[in-house]
Structures are given as C-alpha cells and as structure tokens.
Amino acid sequence: MSVDIIVAGVGGQGSILASHILAEAAIAAESPSSERVNVRVGETFGAAMRGGAVASHVRFGEGVYGPLVGRGQADMVIALEPLEGLRIGVDYIREGGIVVLNNERIPPVDVKIGAVRYPDIGEIRAALEEMGATVKVVAGNQLAGQAGTAKALNIVMLGAAFGCGILPFSEQFLLEAIERRVPRRFVDANLKAFVLGKEAEHA
C-alpha cells in the first residue's frame, strides 16, 4: 500500500515545509517489525520567486521509488492556494481522491493584469468534484490567525488533511515532526494551528 500526496501553493506559503513534515512523520511511524516503508519527496516550481507556483510531492509506502506522483494518481491534494489546487488537481487527483482546499486566494500575475478571470471557490470546487474528487474547503488563513501566526497556514492545512482520515499514522508523529521543524518560539502556535485545522468544520 502507498499514499501519494501533493501539497500545492505559491512561494512563501510553506508548502515545502509541510511536505517535509509529512515525510518525517511517515518515516518516524515506520514499524521496525514491518517491511521497509519508502518515503520520497520531490518539488516542482513555477516562477523562481516568492509568489510563484510550488507543488511538493510526497509518496510513502512499500514499493515507492520515484519522487513524483503520477498523473491521475494522487490520493490527496493539500491546496494552500485555491487556483493552484485546481491546476494540480486537474492533472493529478485520482477518482475518489481528496482535495483539501484553503479558501483564501492569491491572484497570479495574469489575473492581476486582467488577462484571465480568477474562478470563485464554488467553481473550483465544482470542477474538482466533476473529476470524482471529494473537496473539503477550509478557512485556513483565518484559523492560522486564531492560532497566533499567519505563517501557520501550512500547519492548519496539515491538520485539516489529517482530519480526513487517510494518513496511515497517528497525529503524534506529525506533532513531533512539527516540533522539530518549526522555530522554537512558534512551536505552540503551530501545534494549536494543527488542532484547529483538524477540528475545523469543512464546508
């Protein structure tokens, strides 16, 4: 059994950190008595600057070797930015997969200059559901603010993803990975962000 996840967002949102936390949790959860669980992480980037598209692939399970999720094979897309969630979801989400979608958008340059229209959340959700995905919409930025730091958006979304019930390890492994990965002064806020995301009402 393997699990394939893509964390999608734009530069500066922390999608790569979120993917590394997922990978560390999967490694820590590996049972010494079981067959070895391979964990692979790979990133793809758009514009190489803050605000450019970022997609971080996380794959773990027996028989996992390549770092990138195959098209139409993602079990879950964690979208820190809605339009990036749509772009990745259209190519990668499998039928029956789950998209965890933050509801606050960051319009790309082509939207800002009026070249294209940014679809509303309802349209994005409908397009993903037409592909057979289950979509969970989360007020990620709002919950990060409640936790004490806007930079905890990625951790809120990890909590929301964990709450969907498909990750094959306990939340303790994620919480320990968060504690190792975030700056010490922000640990408490990030742990709170995880719980808020996990317990959030999904629209």
Helices and strands as residue ranges (DSSP letters): E 2-10, H 15-28, E 38-45, E 53-61, E 74-79, H 82-92, E 93-102, H 109-112, H 121-130, E 134-138, H 140-147, G 150-152, H 153-162, H 171-181, G 184-186, H 187-199
